[in-house]
Amino acid sequence: MVYVYVCKRFKVTMDMVSGKDSEWILNLVKFYLKHRRKEMQKLERAEVNPKKRLNAASYDSASDVFKINIVYKDQKGVDQELKWIIKVTRSDVNDVANVLLKHEKQVFSRLVSDLINTVKQKSAGFLEGARVSPKDLILTPEFIYEETSHAADVSRHVLVLDNLEEKQFFGIPSGALNLPHFKCAVKTVAKIHGVGICHKLMLIQSFAQQEAASQQKKTHEDVEVEGDHTNKVLVGKEGIFSRFPFLNDRLHTMNHLISNRHTFLNMYQQFLKCFPKEDYLMDIFEYIRMSTDDILKLNKEEQKEGEEEKPDCDHPLDSIALGVLEARSFLFFYEEENNKENIKAIPKGTKVQRSHSDRAATRKSYDSQKSIPSNKNETLKNNVNKDMPAKAKCPKIESFNKSFNKSDNKTPVKTNKFQNKFFQNVKKSQDDAIVPPLQLKKREGPANAWAKPLKAALVNAKYVTYERVTNDLAVLFFTCGDTLTRRFYMIKMVEVFAETLGITLSSLGVDTDQFHINWQEFIQEFQTHLLYGFLVGVLVSMANTDVADLNELIKSSSHPDKKEVIGPCSQAGDSDFSNRSVKLTAPRITFLLDMMKDIGSYVESKDFELGLPLTNFGRYQELWSMSDNGEGEEEEDEDEEEEDESEEE
């Protein structure tokens, strides 16, 4: 009998009547096995439960996330376990999350599979030692299943992905990433960008071949009508957008952040007013706020409509970008302390072998087998125990008759049973009623809280677009990079990003010299996106902030006006509201304030004014503090001169 448990919330969200839930799960497993050329004997059990999330921002997280555990028997009768997560959104519950999940569903089902095929196609032409695996370059959850259903004006989107948290991947609850975590995240993003650039080059090459083939097929009888693009082969960005139209939906996916940008910027401005000692930041913020629409590239499409069509001039660094990234966009994998020695002792590629305890030989018999064989059969006999140990390393499994007490005169009953010496003194009276069951609890974090992660997996693909790859790096510094990383290790992280990007492209057979980009040009390309990254960081942080917490901070601080801030009107759905926002804790307040200090010191520097190459924000902080001290000394000198003149009079 098949055991199926489905929580009530999943049935309500999916509009399932009794009996349909088990049918849906069975079809899901069959779809999964069919596309992986596997077969199932029967379904054993399945459980669907709500997934506990550390933080579920109401504006972009799926309104409902479930975890499903499935056990089935394969053709050999062996139990196989599957652990997935199910994301479900409905337009009548949360329209913003519904739009974003629709976009994420297209990315995982269409784009990621194309990127994986690109890596496989490129690696197929290399030698075996030089081939790279898609799992090493594109570390994302495995796509399982997706579906869309419509009922009147209500649409529902379902996305099923592999649950990486069951494979020892852990997330960061909230706040900024420290340097080791940030470095892993940068490497993951750079690898995905490298595969994206390689994929773009392959698409452009195939578009050029298609265009050349269509030109050769033309005859003198073909007539071209101006404005008719029905038979035109799309090349460049147009060809990429025709293949993946959702890559051109940046304004659509970021609609919540962009439409409420003035509200979020006003919230951040009121936040800055809570610190009267930092009032000099207000003028800089107003200066940046005046150019918000230009920095966010909202007027770019309007300018394109008025201008004449330009020839396609695709930048080498234009590729598939991830858009908006946060600390909760990544899951980190750490090195496990348990069983580390056993894992290192097993060489890669070796098969599990039988124990040689029943074939242990003495040193004499081992040495006697080294004689020269006379024929092929003797060669095989001599090589049998060539590398075998002399003694068994584990207790020998003896027959029941041998372990019988020799002092007993009764003849033992002949049997073929075996017993292990480990269990020969265990009483048969001990059963499950006496021995308590094991308390197997899932760990919520790594064993060592200060451990360095080995790799990071990207689990958020809601804002994937086609943009400059350095744009994602700039956003990372202001959404999940801590102050220490931004002030003292920013150039180092850009170097790590460029190095990983170059290594990825080289491993895929792409010559990076064809881009004609040196290090200084790469730095200048990155710094042109800093203001964009800052504004996205402000919008995301304020979207994750509860207005009630901000109003409490204003009341308890030295805010001059102490007015209540009105937040955006967002549909939170009928989920619990306990984790719909990130609390304004002391570390987060410091992070939000330091973010403005860093961008303010850069905007006031000569590097920003003259367009000079960027350096770490810590240097700009030092120069800014020196200029403030210099101005203070000059004012003191002027006051002393005025006092001297008054005394002389």
Secondary structure as GFF3:
##gff-version 3
##sequence-region A 1 649
A	DSSP	beta_strand	3	6	.	.	.	ID=ss1
A	DSSP	alpha_helix	8	14	.	.	.	ID=ss2
A	DSSP	alpha_helix	20	34	.	.	.	ID=ss3
A	DSSP	beta_strand	40	50	.	.	.	ID=ss4
A	DSSP	beta_strand	64	74	.	.	.	ID=ss5
A	DSSP	beta_strand	79	90	.	.	.	ID=ss6
A	DSSP	alpha_helix	95	106	.	.	.	ID=ss7
A	DSSP	pi_helix	107	111	.	.	.	ID=ss8
A	DSSP	alpha_helix	112	124	.	.	.	ID=ss9
A	DSSP	three_ten_helix	128	130	.	.	.	ID=ss10
A	DSSP	alpha_helix	134	137	.	.	.	ID=ss11
A	DSSP	beta_strand	143	151	.	.	.	ID=ss12
A	DSSP	beta_strand	154	162	.	.	.	ID=ss13
A	DSSP	three_ten_helix	164	167	.	.	.	ID=ss14
A	DSSP	beta_strand	169	171	.	.	.	ID=ss15
A	DSSP	alpha_helix	179	217	.	.	.	ID=ss16
A	DSSP	alpha_helix	236	243	.	.	.	ID=ss17
A	DSSP	three_ten_helix	245	248	.	.	.	ID=ss18
A	DSSP	alpha_helix	250	253	.	.	.	ID=ss19
A	DSSP	alpha_helix	255	259	.	.	.	ID=ss20
A	DSSP	alpha_helix	261	272	.	.	.	ID=ss21
A	DSSP	three_ten_helix	276	278	.	.	.	ID=ss22
A	DSSP	alpha_helix	280	289	.	.	.	ID=ss23
A	DSSP	alpha_helix	292	295	.	.	.	ID=ss24
A	DSSP	alpha_helix	300	306	.	.	.	ID=ss25
A	DSSP	beta_strand	318	321	.	.	.	ID=ss26
A	DSSP	three_ten_helix	327	329	.	.	.	ID=ss27
A	DSSP	beta_strand	330	334	.	.	.	ID=ss28
A	DSSP	alpha_helix	340	345	.	.	.	ID=ss29
A	DSSP	three_ten_helix	357	359	.	.	.	ID=ss30
A	DSSP	alpha_helix	363	368	.	.	.	ID=ss31
A	DSSP	alpha_helix	376	382	.	.	.	ID=ss32
A	DSSP	beta_strand	398	399	.	.	.	ID=ss33
A	DSSP	beta_strand	418	419	.	.	.	ID=ss34
A	DSSP	three_ten_helix	421	423	.	.	.	ID=ss35
A	DSSP	beta_strand	453	458	.	.	.	ID=ss36
A	DSSP	beta_strand	465	468	.	.	.	ID=ss37
A	DSSP	alpha_helix	469	479	.	.	.	ID=ss38
A	DSSP	alpha_helix	483	488	.	.	.	ID=ss39
A	DSSP	alpha_helix	490	507	.	.	.	ID=ss40
A	DSSP	three_ten_helix	512	515	.	.	.	ID=ss41
A	DSSP	alpha_helix	519	527	.	.	.	ID=ss42
A	DSSP	alpha_helix	530	543	.	.	.	ID=ss43
A	DSSP	alpha_helix	547	556	.	.	.	ID=ss44
A	DSSP	alpha_helix	586	603	.	.	.	ID=ss45
A	DSSP	alpha_helix	606	610	.	.	.	ID=ss46
A	DSSP	alpha_helix	617	648	.	.	.	ID=ss47
###
